[in-house]
């Protein structure tokens, strides 16, 4: 079953550094099997594998771990050496402090800081790194998930904050970070309970080598927090769709979580979503993944996703993405290397 898809806003943002440095991004999009025309539609989305391929193509093209988004390039291998430096620390707090000190040695590098109080530990990131704020957001995600990896446990974030105004895709952020999110804050960063900083590191050199072979995208793409009710419901719906085209009703799902339907509806509303929106998102992401893979006839894909008629699937897909399933599949094939464009 498909992982969560990625908004086209993030695709545009990750390309911005290469574009500013004069890199022709069309071949990179084609190598990633992302149709360049999709970038013109604010409703468009790409699959996680497509985004991962684009990330790697940009890395090769820019030879910069910041993909041209920072005020100065970060040479390949910098992140790996920071991880090696942090690995020998006694606990997570010391590892984060060593990592932030390491990056502080490089002109134009990210200005990271760890502050501790009695009740909260806060990692902040300087926010003037790039005009789209994408690099600062990525750094918050990567550092949080690197911390999870170092201690072998999931650290729930208490909040994430961003100094920039809310973007058009602001609704994606609470699911992305797994915590309450606010915009227009004084600093960009995230807060966690301070006791996590005393957790011992559990990784060794072999585990680090394996992680670095997949970094940084593996750190960026692992979102399975499960800390909000919406995320738990979404995961339950994704699992259900693997075995049946009929997704459970609101009442059935509420019973699974030992809630009344009214309570489930109210709690999802507090998390700025609804049961129908979560069902649509699960079907949308599965549809995009199926069309991008290209092996399943559209009629069979529609039936597998629970649509009784092709026309209903076409209407829903156009509402989700602004295009038709056939046009999306054709564009995905047209964007692949070796295909006509």
C-alpha positions in Angstrom: 0.0 0.0 0.0 1.2 3.5 -0.9 2.9 5.7 1.6 1.6 9.2 2.1 2.0 11.4 -1.1 3.7 14.7 -1.2 2.3 18.1 -2.2 3.7 19.8 -5.3 4.6 22.8 -3.1 7.4 20.7 -1.6 8.5 19.6 -5.1 8.7 23.3 -6.2 10.6 24.2 -3.0 13.2 21.5 -3.3 14.0 22.5 -6.9 14.5 26.2 -6.1 18.2 26.0 -5.1 19.1 24.1 -8.3 17.1 26.6 -10.4 18.9 29.6 -8.8 22.3 28.0 -9.6 21.4 27.6 -13.3 20.7 23.8 -13.3 18.1 22.6 -15.8 15.6 20.8 -13.6 13.5 19.3 -16.4 15.8 16.3 -16.9 15.9 15.8 -13.2 12.2 15.7 -13.0 12.0 13.3 -15.9 14.7 11.0 -14.3 12.5 11.0 -11.1 9.4 10.2 -13.3 7.7 13.4 -12.2 5.9 15.1 -15.2 7.1 18.7 -15.3 3.6 19.9 -16.1 2.4 18.8 -12.7 4.3 21.7 -11.1 1.8 24.1 -12.5 -1.2 22.7 -10.5 -1.4 23.6 -6.8 -3.4 20.4 -6.2 -0.9 18.0 -7.7 0.9 15.5 -5.6 3.7 13.0 -6.1 4.5 9.7 -4.5 7.2 9.2 -1.9 9.4 7.1 -4.4 9.1 9.9 -7.0 10.2 12.5 -4.4 13.1 10.3 -3.2 14.4 9.9 -6.8 14.2 13.7 -7.3 16.0 14.3 -4.1 18.9 12.0 -5.2 19.0 13.5 -8.7 19.3 17.0 -7.1 22.0 15.8 -4.8 24.0 14.5 -7.7 23.4 17.6 -9.8 24.3 20.2 -7.1 26.9 18.2 -5.1 25.5 20.0 -2.1 23.8 18.4 0.9 21.6 21.4 1.1 20.6 21.1 -2.6 21.6 24.7 -3.3 19.0 26.0 -0.8 21.5 27.4 1.8 23.6 30.5 1.7 26.6 28.3 1.2 27.0 24.7 0.0 27.4 21.8 2.3 30.0 19.4 0.8 28.9 15.7 0.5 30.0 13.8 3.6 29.4 16.7 6.0 26.3 15.1 7.6 28.1 11.7 7.8 31.0 13.2 9.7 28.6 15.1 12.1 26.9 11.7 12.8 30.3 10.1 13.5 31.2 12.9 15.8 27.9 12.6 17.7 27.9 8.8 18.0 30.5 8.7 20.7 28.6 10.9 23.2 27.2 9.6 26.5 23.6 10.7 25.9 21.3 12.4 23.4 21.7 15.9 24.9 25.5 15.7 24.5 25.1 14.3 20.9 22.8 17.2 19.9 25.2 19.7 21.4 28.1 18.2 19.6 26.2 18.1 16.3 25.2 21.8 16.6 28.8 22.7 17.4 30.0 20.8 14.4 27.8 22.6 12.0 28.7 25.9 13.6 32.3 25.4 12.3 31.2 26.0 8.7 30.6 29.5 7.2 27.0 29.7 6.0 26.0 26.5 7.7 22.8 26.1 9.6 22.6 28.0 12.8 21.3 25.3 15.2 20.9 25.7 18.9 19.7 23.5 21.8 18.3 25.2 24.8 17.1 23.5 28.0 14.7 24.6 30.7 13.2 22.7 33.6 10.1 21.8 31.5 11.1 21.9 27.8 14.1 21.2 25.5 14.0 23.3 22.3 16.0 22.8 19.1 15.9 26.0 17.0 17.0 26.6 13.4 17.9 29.9 11.9 15.2 30.7 9.3 16.8 32.9 6.7 18.3 29.8 5.0 16.2 29.9 1.9 13.3 31.9 0.5 10.8 29.0 0.7 11.7 28.0 4.3 12.0 24.4 3.0 15.5 23.9 4.2 14.7 25.1 7.7 11.7 22.8 7.9 13.7 19.8 6.6 16.4 20.5 9.3 13.8 20.3 12.0 12.5 17.0 10.7 15.9 15.5 10.1 17.2 16.4 13.5 14.2 15.1 15.3 14.3 11.8 13.5 18.0 11.5 13.8 17.5 11.8 17.6 14.8 9.1 17.4 17.3 6.9 15.6 20.2 7.5 18.0 18.3 6.3 21.0 16.1 3.7 19.2 12.9 5.2 20.5 10.2 7.6 19.1 10.4 11.0 20.8 7.0 12.8 20.7 7.3 16.4 19.9 5.3 18.8 22.1 5.1 21.4 19.4 6.7 22.7 16.2 6.9 26.4 15.3 7.9 28.4 12.2 8.7 32.0 11.9 7.3 32.3 8.4 3.6 32.9 7.6 1.3 29.8 7.1 1.8 28.4 3.6 -1.1 27.3 1.3 -0.5 23.7 2.4 -0.5 24.4 6.1 -3.0 21.6 6.8 -0.2 19.1 6.0 2.0 20.1 8.9 0.4 18.6 11.9 0.4 15.2 10.2 4.0 15.8 9.0 5.3 16.7 12.5 2.9 14.7 14.6 2.2 17.6 17.0 0.5 21.0 17.2 2.1 23.5 14.8 2.1 27.3 14.8 3.3 29.8 12.2 4.5 33.4 12.7 6.5 32.4 15.7 9.7 34.2 16.9 11.9 31.2 16.0 11.7 28.0 13.9 12.1 24.9 16.0 10.6 22.1 18.0 10.0 21.4 21.6 10.3 18.1 23.5 10.3 16.8 27.1 13.8 17.5 28.6 14.1 14.0 30.0 14.8 12.6 26.5 18.2 14.4 26.5 19.5 12.0 29.1 18.6 8.9 27.0 21.7 6.8 26.2 22.7 6.3 22.5 22.1 2.7 21.3 23.7 2.8 17.8 27.1 1.6 16.7 29.3 2.2 13.7 27.7 -0.6 11.6 24.2 0.8 12.3 25.4 4.2 11.3 26.9 3.0 8.0 23.5 1.4 7.2 21.6 4.5 8.1 23.9 6.8 6.1 23.3 4.7 2.9 19.7 5.7 3.1 20.1 9.3 4.4 18.9 11.9 4.4 15.7 11.0 2.5 15.0 8.0 4.8 14.9 10.4 7.7 12.7 12.8 5.9 10.2 10.2 4.7 9.5 8.3 8.0 6.5 10.0 9.4 4.7 7.2 11.3 4.3 9.1 14.6 0.9 7.8 15.6 0.7 10.4 18.2 -2.5 12.1 17.0 -5.9 10.5 16.6 -6.0 11.5 13.0 -2.8 9.7 12.3 -4.0 6.6 14.1 -7.3 6.6 12.1 -5.4 7.2 8.9 -3.2 4.2 9.5 -6.2 2.0 10.4 -7.8 3.1 7.1 -4.7 2.4 5.1 -4.4 -1.1 6.6 -8.1 -1.8 5.9 -7.7 -0.8 2.2 -5.1 -3.5 1.8 -7.6 -6.3 2.3 -11.0 -4.8 1.2 -12.2 -2.0 -1.1 -14.9 -1.2 1.5 -13.4 1.1 4.1 -15.0 0.9 7.6 -17.7 3.4 8.5 -17.3 6.1 11.0 -19.1 4.0 13.6 -17.0 1.0 13.0 -13.8 3.0 13.4 -15.1 4.8 16.5 -15.8 1.4 18.1 -12.2 0.3 17.3 -10.9 3.2 19.3 -13.4 2.8 22.0 -15.1 6.1 21.2 -18.6 7.2 20.3 -19.1 8.4 16.7 -19.8 11.9 18.0 -16.6 11.9 20.1 -14.5 10.7 17.2 -16.0 13.3 14.9 -15.4 16.1 17.5 -11.8 15.0 18.2 -10.9 14.9 14.5 -12.4 18.4 14.1 -10.1 19.6 16.8 -7.2 18.2 14.7 -8.5 20.2 11.7 -9.7 17.2 9.7 -12.7 14.9 9.4 -13.3 11.2 8.8 -14.3 11.8 5.2 -11.2 13.8 4.6 -9.0 11.0 5.9 -10.8 8.4 3.8 -10.3 10.6 0.7 -6.6 11.1 1.5 -6.0 7.3 1.9 -7.8 6.6 -1.4 -6.0 9.5 -3.2 -2.6 8.4 -2.1 -3.3 4.8 -3.1 -4.6 6.0 -6.5 -1.6 8.1 -7.2 0.8 5.3 -6.3 -1.2 2.8 -8.5 -1.2 5.1 -11.5 2.5 6.0 -11.1 3.4 2.3 -11.1 1.4 1.8 -14.2 0.7 -1.9 -14.1 -3.0 -1.9 -13.0 -5.8 -1.0 -15.5 -7.6 2.1 -14.3 -11.0 0.2 -14.0 -9.4 -2.4 -11.8 -7.7 0.3 -9.7 -11.0 2.1 -9.3 -12.7 -1.1 -8.1 -9.8 -1.9 -5.7 -10.3 1.5 -4.1 -14.0 1.0 -3.5 -15.5 2.9 -6.5 -18.5 1.1 -8.0 -18.2 3.0 -11.3 -15.3 4.4 -13.3 -17.1 7.7 -13.6 -17.2 8.1 -9.8 -13.4 7.4 -9.6 -12.8 10.0 -12.4 -14.8 12.6 -10.6 -13.1 12.0 -7.3 -9.6 12.0 -8.8 -10.3 15.3 -10.6 -11.5 16.8 -7.4 -8.3 15.6 -5.6 -5.7 16.5 -8.3 -7.3 18.7 -10.9 -6.7 16.1 -13.7 -8.1 12.7 -14.8 -6.5 9.3 -13.9 -5.7 8.7 -17.6 -4.0 12.1 -18.0 -2.0 11.6 -14.8 -0.8 8.1 -15.9 0.1 9.4 -19.4 2.0 12.3 -17.9 3.8 10.0 -15.5 4.9 7.8 -18.4 5.8 10.8 -20.5 8.0 12.1 -17.7 10.0 8.9 -17.4 13.5 8.6 -18.9 13.5 7.2 -22.4 9.8 8.1 -23.1 8.6 10.7 -25.5 8.1 14.1 -24.0 
